[in-house]
């Protein structure tokens, strides 16, 4: 591994004394009968103006630790041991009244999901003004001036217009800027940023993180950055603390942790992070390879309140060779998911031609469309929402077989067991409900359900984006293995180019419903022709940390 890292310059105003000291922190959650410890012995410090990343998978304890720093543990959470020192004061066991006075003034939170963190029935200006009003500013003219100044600082212009808008009138990136404006309104000493960009497209993510960096440098604010993405930590943090099962596995400068991780877990996280991983060079697709999918002049219009139809897909065309993976990439609203759903037979296009294995999908209806499910299957993004929580896993995987009939119950059960084993599910999982399985296991169930009819084409719509990086890496390995063994063809929909580079043979980059660039993955990555493609590639996290050499 050759990892080239540039050391981040620490702020010149950095004081020798820590701003925050977390010492031997232990946190438990009380259940109906017993208490479960989820953080055990966590220790770290943050200096003024410094960025410390708390890195780990779901269940690692990173968010619980951040909640404790903010005094926002859930009602059944309790600090069992340790100290949280802000300056010279241990705030670990302060009552809520004292903690509430700290939040906003000395410590602020940027939450993960801008969709659920803002009040949908209040304007964004009113919501920014509220934090100022709570902390003593009541003059209407001064309040408005401060709100407009804050909106301008976070790049929401024209500020007067934005102040009067409601959250639903703003994009995801704009809503996250509103949350940042609220967080920095009182110039706190410490900002806790809990996965602040995980729900955003990569280019929006980069702009939000750039903004946070800029504001931090202007005000000397320290940042506790909670993230599962080592690439983000590599770009944005001075130091990193890697957590697993509530315990510190690794701590040190980002340079040290990424270049020479001491713990096996940190090494695994580094190996699995798609933005830092070595791309696997795939042989080029032969020019005369038979094409399984052909898309020509595809158009999809939707009605709009303005009267003029909204064109979500505008003249899209590409082809996919049998047995290969073709990626559709682009930001939200690019038309990639709409295109994928048309190919899977879930939408009838306004115009254009889609052929899969010689069948004109756009003309299918009734029984012919139902039979098409044997050829093409769709795997959805969210394994938590796409499985019926009331059905056991065996019934979920076997549902397509029951829908098509023609086989005895014993035969179907044998096929279900064989497919469950094929995707790496333990046999005893077949009797469990989805809630008893991890996220990675649920996605394996979704893949097994899609493959049980032995389709030739599988459309994967952001199928790994909701998974932690190590689980994501295992699912990508599984997809490659299944493709090799079963001759599957994939259409892989993603906004994450680092994942696309690991799994796809060819790619079409979409923007505003159109394909702006298409070709072999390595050619597009090495020499992107369109400025939008170059922008997407530049926004991949981990670029500031360098990259491993591509070894042929």
C-alpha positions in Angstrom: 0.0 0.0 0.0 1.3 3.4 -1.0 -0.6 6.1 0.9 0.5 9.7 0.3 -0.8 12.0 3.0 -0.5 15.7 3.4 -0.4 16.9 7.1 -3.2 19.3 7.8 -2.0 22.6 9.3 -3.4 23.2 12.7 -4.9 26.6 13.4 -2.3 29.2 14.4 -4.5 30.3 17.4 -4.5 26.8 18.9 -4.2 27.1 22.7 -2.1 24.6 24.6 -4.9 23.7 27.0 -7.7 21.4 25.6 -11.1 22.8 25.0 -12.8 19.4 25.6 -11.5 16.4 27.6 -13.4 13.2 27.6 -11.9 10.9 30.3 -12.6 7.2 30.7 -16.2 7.7 29.7 -18.7 4.8 30.2 -22.3 5.0 29.1 -25.1 2.4 29.6 -28.7 2.1 28.4 -31.2 0.7 30.9 -33.5 -2.0 29.6 -36.6 -3.6 31.1 -34.4 -5.9 33.2 -30.7 -5.2 32.6 -28.4 -2.3 31.6 -26.3 -2.6 28.5 -23.0 -0.7 28.3 -22.5 0.9 24.8 -19.5 3.1 25.6 -16.6 1.8 27.7 -13.5 3.7 28.7 -13.5 6.3 25.8 -10.8 9.0 26.3 -9.9 11.9 23.9 -9.2 15.7 23.9 -10.0 18.4 21.4 -8.0 21.7 21.2 -9.6 25.0 20.2 -9.9 25.2 16.4 -9.1 21.5 16.0 -11.2 18.9 14.1 -11.4 15.5 15.8 -13.1 12.7 13.9 -15.0 9.9 15.8 -15.0 7.1 13.3 -16.8 3.8 13.4 -19.7 1.6 12.1 -23.2 1.6 13.4 -23.2 0.5 17.0 -19.7 1.6 17.6 -20.8 4.2 20.2 -19.7 7.3 18.3 -23.1 9.0 18.3 -23.8 8.1 21.9 -20.5 9.7 22.9 -21.4 12.8 21.0 -24.8 12.9 22.6 -23.2 12.7 26.0 -20.9 15.7 25.2 -24.0 17.7 24.3 -26.0 16.4 27.3 -28.6 14.9 25.0 -28.6 11.2 25.9 -32.0 9.5 25.6 -34.0 9.0 28.8 -32.7 5.5 29.3 -29.1 6.5 28.8 -26.8 7.1 31.8 -23.1 8.1 32.2 -21.8 5.4 34.5 -18.2 6.5 34.8 -15.8 9.2 33.6 -15.7 12.9 33.0 -16.5 15.4 30.2 -14.6 18.5 30.9 -15.4 21.7 28.9 -12.6 24.0 29.8 -12.1 23.5 33.6 -15.6 22.3 34.4 -16.8 18.7 34.4 -20.3 18.8 32.8 -20.9 15.1 32.7 -23.5 15.2 35.5 -24.9 18.7 35.1 -28.7 19.0 35.3 -30.6 19.8 32.1 -31.1 23.5 33.1 -27.3 24.1 33.2 -26.7 22.0 30.0 -29.4 23.9 28.1 -27.6 27.1 28.8 -24.4 25.7 27.2 -26.0 24.4 24.0 -25.9 27.0 21.4 -23.6 29.3 23.3 -20.5 27.1 23.9 -21.5 23.8 22.2 -23.7 23.4 19.1 -25.0 20.5 17.1 -25.2 20.0 13.4 -27.5 16.9 13.1 -27.4 14.3 10.4 -30.8 14.6 8.7 -31.8 18.1 7.5 -35.2 16.8 6.5 -36.3 15.8 10.0 -34.3 18.5 11.9 -36.2 21.5 10.7 -39.8 22.5 11.5 -41.7 22.1 8.3 -44.4 24.7 9.2 -42.0 27.6 10.1 -39.8 29.6 7.8 -36.1 29.1 8.0 -35.6 32.7 9.1 -37.9 32.1 12.0 -36.0 29.0 13.0 -32.6 30.8 12.9 -34.1 33.7 14.9 -35.4 31.3 17.5 -31.9 30.3 18.7 -31.0 34.0 19.0 -34.2 34.8 20.9 -33.7 31.9 23.3 -30.4 33.4 24.3 -31.5 36.9 24.9 -31.9 38.9 21.6 -35.5 40.3 21.3 -35.1 43.4 19.2 -36.9 42.6 15.9 -34.6 44.7 13.7 -31.5 43.3 15.2 -32.9 39.7 14.9 -33.6 40.2 11.2 -30.2 41.7 10.6 -28.5 38.8 12.3 -30.6 36.2 10.5 -29.8 37.7 7.1 -26.1 37.9 8.0 -26.0 34.3 9.0 -27.8 33.2 5.8 -25.3 35.2 3.9 -22.4 33.6 5.8 -23.5 30.1 4.9 -24.1 31.0 1.2 -27.9 31.1 1.1 -28.5 34.1 -1.2 -30.6 36.2 -1.6 -30.8 36.0 2.1 -34.0 37.9 2.4 -35.8 35.5 0.0 -34.3 32.4 1.8 -35.4 33.7 5.2 -39.0 33.7 4.1 -38.9 30.2 2.6 -40.0 26.9 4.3 -37.7 23.8 4.5 -39.6 22.0 1.7 -38.7 24.8 -0.7 -35.0 24.2 -0.3 -32.7 21.4 -1.5 -31.0 19.0 0.9 -27.8 20.9 0.8 -29.6 24.2 1.4 -31.4 22.8 4.4 -28.1 21.6 5.8 -26.7 25.1 5.4 -29.6 26.4 7.5 -28.7 23.9 10.2 -25.1 25.2 10.1 -26.3 28.8 10.4 -28.3 27.8 13.5 -25.2 26.0 14.9 -22.8 28.9 14.4 -25.3 31.7 15.3 -23.9 32.2 18.8 -20.2 31.5 17.8 -19.8 28.4 20.0 -16.4 27.1 21.0 -17.3 23.5 19.9 -19.5 22.2 17.1 -20.6 18.5 17.2 -21.2 17.5 13.6 -23.0 14.1 13.6 -22.7 12.6 10.1 -23.5 16.1 8.7 -23.2 15.1 5.1 -24.1 11.3 4.9 -27.5 12.0 3.3 -26.0 14.3 0.6 -24.6 13.9 -2.9 -20.8 14.0 -3.1 -20.6 17.4 -4.6 -23.0 18.9 -2.1 -21.1 17.1 0.6 -17.9 18.7 -0.4 -19.5 22.2 -0.5 -20.9 21.7 3.0 -17.6 20.5 4.4 -15.8 23.3 2.8 -18.2 25.7 4.4 -17.8 24.2 7.8 -14.0 24.4 7.4 -14.2 28.1 6.4 -16.4 29.0 9.3 -14.2 27.1 11.7 -11.1 28.9 10.5 -12.9 32.3 10.8 -14.1 31.8 14.3 -11.5 29.3 15.7 -14.3 26.9 16.5 -13.4 23.3 17.3 -15.3 20.4 15.6 -16.1 16.9 16.8 -16.9 15.2 13.5 -18.9 12.0 13.9 -18.5 9.9 10.7 -18.4 6.3 9.4 -16.4 7.5 6.4 -12.7 7.3 6.7 -12.4 9.3 3.5 -14.2 12.3 5.0 -12.0 12.0 8.1 -8.9 11.9 6.0 -9.9 15.1 4.2 -11.2 17.1 7.1 -9.8 16.0 10.5 -6.6 16.7 12.3 -6.9 13.7 14.5 -9.1 10.5 14.6 -10.4 8.2 17.2 -11.6 4.8 15.9 -14.4 3.2 17.9 -15.7 -0.4 17.9 -18.3 -1.8 20.3 -17.9 1.3 22.5 -14.1 1.0 22.9 -11.2 3.0 21.3 -9.4 0.8 18.8 -7.1 3.5 17.5 -6.3 7.1 18.2 -3.8 9.6 16.8 -3.2 12.0 13.9 -5.1 11.3 10.7 -1.8 10.8 9.0 -0.7 8.2 11.6 -4.1 6.3 11.7 -4.4 6.1 7.9 -0.7 5.5 7.0 0.1 3.0 9.8 -3.0 1.7 11.6 -2.0 -0.4 14.6 -5.3 -2.2 15.3 -6.7 -4.9 13.0 -10.1 -3.2 13.0 -8.7 0.2 11.8 -6.8 -1.7 9.1 -10.0 -3.4 8.0 -11.9 -0.1 7.9 -9.1 1.4 5.8 -9.2 -1.6 3.4 -13.0 -1.4 3.1 -13.3 2.4 2.6 -14.2 2.7 -1.1 -12.8 6.2 -1.5 -9.4 4.9 -0.2 -9.4 1.5 -1.7 -7.3 0.3 -4.6 -9.5 0.0 -7.7 -9.7 -3.5 -9.1 -8.8 -3.2 -12.8 -11.3 -5.1 -14.8 -10.6 -6.3 -18.4 -12.2 -4.1 -21.1 -15.5 -5.2 -22.5 -14.9 -6.6 -26.0 -16.4 -4.3 -28.7 -18.3 -7.2 -30.3 -19.7 -8.5 -27.0 -23.4 -9.3 -27.2 -25.6 -6.6 -25.7 -28.2 -7.6 -23.1 -29.6 -4.1 -22.6 -30.1 -1.4 -25.2 -31.6 2.0 -24.3 -32.3 4.6 -27.1 -33.7 8.1 -26.9 -35.4 7.4 -23.6 -37.8 10.1 -22.3 -39.9 10.3 -19.1 -42.2 13.2 -18.4 -44.1 13.8 -15.2 -47.1 16.2 -14.7 -46.3 19.4 -12.8 -48.4 22.0 -11.0 -47.1 24.6 -13.5 -48.9 22.9 -16.3 -45.8 22.1 -18.3 -44.6 18.5 -17.8 -41.4 18.0 -15.9 -38.9 16.1 -18.0 -37.0 13.7 -15.7 -35.3 11.7 -18.4 -34.4 13.5 -21.7 -33.0 11.4 -24.6 -31.0 8.9 -22.6 -29.2 6.1 -24.5 -26.6 3.5 -23.7 -26.1 -0.3 -24.0 -24.9 -3.0 -21.5 -23.0 -6.1 -22.6 -24.2 -9.4 -21.1 -22.4 -10.4 -18.0 -21.0 -6.9 -17.2 -21.9 -4.1 -14.8 -23.1 -0.7 -16.1 -23.3 2.1 -13.6 -25.7 5.1 -13.7 -24.2 7.9 -11.6 -25.3 11.4 -10.9 -26.7 13.6 -8.1 -30.2 13.6 -6.8 -32.6 14.6 -9.6 -30.3 13.4 -12.4 -32.8 10.9 -13.7 -30.7 7.8 -12.9 -33.4 6.0 -10.7 -36.2 6.8 -13.1 -34.1 5.3 -15.9 -33.4 2.2 -13.9 -37.1 1.7 -13.0 -38.1 1.9 -16.6 -35.5 -0.8 -17.5 -36.9 -2.9 -14.6 -40.4 -2.6 -16.0 -41.8 -0.5 -13.1 -42.4 2.6 -15.3 -43.7 3.0 -18.8 -41.6 5.7 -20.6 -43.1 8.7 -22.4 -41.0 7.9 -25.4 -37.9 5.9 -26.5 -36.8 2.3 -26.8 -35.7 -0.2 -24.1 -34.8 -3.7 -25.1 -33.7 -6.3 -22.6 -32.6 -9.7 -24.0 -34.5 -8.8 -27.2 -37.7 -7.8 -25.5 -39.1 -4.3 -25.9 -39.9 -3.5 -22.3 -41.7 -0.3 -23.0 -44.5 -2.2 -24.8 -45.1 -4.9 -22.2 -48.3 -5.0 -20.2 -50.4 -7.6 -18.3 -49.1 -11.2 -18.3 -46.2 -10.4 -20.5 -44.9 -7.7 -18.1 -45.4 -10.2 -15.2 -43.3 -12.8 -17.0 -40.6 -10.2 -17.6 -39.9 -10.4 -13.8 -38.2 -13.7 -14.6 -35.7 -11.8 -16.8 -35.1 -8.6 -14.7 -35.3 -8.0 -11.0 -34.8 -4.8 -8.9 -32.9 -4.6 -5.5 -34.0 -1.5 -3.6 -31.8 1.0 -1.6 -33.1 0.5 1.9 -33.0 -3.1 3.3 -34.9 -1.9 6.3 -37.9 -0.7 4.3 -38.0 -3.2 1.4 -38.7 -6.3 3.5 -42.1 -7.1 5.0 -41.5 -7.0 8.8 -44.2 -9.5 9.4 -42.9 -12.3 7.2 -40.1 -14.7 8.1 -37.0 -14.6 5.9 -37.8 -17.9 4.2 -41.2 -16.6 3.1 -39.7 -13.4 1.8 -37.1 -15.1 -0.4 -39.7 -17.6 -1.6 -42.4 -15.1 -2.5 -41.4 -14.8 -6.2 -41.5 -18.6 -6.5 -45.0 -18.7 -5.0 -46.2 -15.9 -7.3 -45.1 -17.8 -10.4 -46.2 -21.3 -9.2 -45.4 -24.4 -11.1 -43.3 -26.1 -8.4 -44.2 -28.1 -5.3 -43.7 -26.6 -1.8 -40.8 -28.9 -1.1 -39.1 -27.9 -4.3 -39.6 -24.2 -3.5 -38.2 -24.7 0.0 -35.2 -26.4 -1.4 -34.6 -23.5 -3.8 -35.0 -21.0 -1.0 -32.4 -22.8 1.2 -30.0 -23.1 -1.7 -30.3 -19.4 -2.5 -30.0 -18.3 1.1 -26.8 -20.3 1.4 -25.6 -18.9 -1.9 -25.8 -15.3 -0.6 -24.2 -16.3 2.7 -27.2 -16.4 5.0 -27.2 -18.9 7.9 -29.9 -21.5 7.6 -31.4 -20.6 10.9 -32.1 -17.1 9.5 -34.9 -18.4 7.4 -37.2 -18.7 10.4 -36.4 -15.2 11.7 -38.1 -11.9 11.1 -36.2 -9.1 9.3 -35.9 -7.2 12.6 -33.6 -10.0 14.0 -31.1 -9.4 11.2 -28.4 -6.9 10.7 -28.5 -4.4 7.8 -26.0 -6.4 5.8 -28.0 -9.6 6.3 -31.2 -7.9 5.2 -29.6 -6.7 2.0 -28.5 -10.3 1.4 -32.1 -11.3 1.8 -33.1 -8.7 -0.8 -30.5 -10.0 -3.2 -31.6 -13.6 -2.6 -35.2 -12.7 -3.3 -34.2 -11.0 -6.5 -32.1 -14.0 -7.7 -34.4 -16.8 -6.8 -36.2 -16.6 -10.2 -32.8 -16.9 -11.9 -33.0 -13.5 -13.8 -30.4 -12.4 -16.3 -30.5 -8.8 -15.3 -30.4 -7.3 -11.8 -31.0 -3.6 -11.3 -29.4 -2.4 -8.1 -30.8 1.0 -7.0 -28.3 2.5 -4.4 -28.2 -1.0 -3.0 -25.2 -0.5 -0.8 -25.5 3.2 0.1 -27.3 2.6 3.4 -24.6 0.2 4.7 -21.5 0.7 6.8 -18.3 0.5 4.8 -17.3 -3.0 6.0 -20.7 -4.4 5.3 -20.8 -2.6 2.0 -17.5 -4.2 1.1 -18.8 -7.7 1.8 -22.0 -7.0 -0.3 -19.8 -5.8 -3.2 -17.7 -8.9 -2.9 -20.9 -11.0 -3.0 -22.2 -9.2 -6.1 -18.9 -9.8 -7.9 -19.0 -13.5 -7.0 -22.6 -14.0 -8.0 -21.9 -12.2 -11.3 -18.9 -14.4 -12.0 -20.7 -17.7 -11.1 -24.2 -17.0 -12.5 -23.3 -14.8 -15.5 -25.5 -12.0 -14.2 -25.7 -8.5 -15.8 -26.0 -5.6 -13.4 -27.3 -2.0 -13.8 -25.8 -0.3 -10.7 -27.4 3.0 -9.7 -25.2 5.1 -7.4 -24.2 8.7 -6.5 -20.9 7.3 -5.1 -18.2 7.2 -7.8 -15.7 5.5 -5.4 -18.1 2.5 -5.2 -18.8 2.6 -8.9 -15.0 2.4 -9.7 -14.8 -0.8 -7.6 -17.6 -2.7 -9.2 -18.6 -1.4 -12.7 -17.2 -2.1 -16.1 -18.9 0.8 -17.9 -20.6 4.0 -16.7 -23.0 6.6 -17.8 -22.9 10.0 -16.0 -26.2 11.7 -15.8 -27.1 15.3 -15.1 -30.6 16.9 -15.3 -32.0 13.9 -17.1 -29.3 13.6 -19.7 -26.2 11.5 -20.2 -23.2 13.8 -20.2 -20.6 11.1 -20.5 -20.4 7.4 -21.0 -17.7 4.8 -21.5 -15.4 2.3 -19.7 -15.0 3.2 -16.0 -11.3 3.5 -16.0 -11.3 5.7 -19.1 -13.9 8.0 -17.6 -12.1 8.2 -14.3 -8.6 8.8 -15.8 -9.7 11.3 -18.4 -13.2 12.7 -17.8 -14.3 14.8 -20.8 -17.2 16.6 -19.2 -16.7 19.3 -16.5 -19.6 17.8 -14.5 -17.9 14.4 -14.4 -14.6 16.1 -13.3 -16.5 17.8 -10.5 -18.0 14.5 -9.3 -14.6 12.8 -9.3 -13.0 15.7 -7.5 -15.6 15.5 -4.8 -14.9 11.9 -3.8 -13.8 12.0 -0.1 -10.3 11.0 0.7 -8.7 13.0 -2.1 -6.8 15.3 0.3 -5.2 12.2 1.9 -3.8 10.9 -1.4 -4.7 7.5 -2.8 -3.2 4.1 -3.1 -1.5 3.3 -6.3 -3.5 1.4 -8.9 -1.6 -1.9 -9.4 -2.4 -3.6 -12.8 
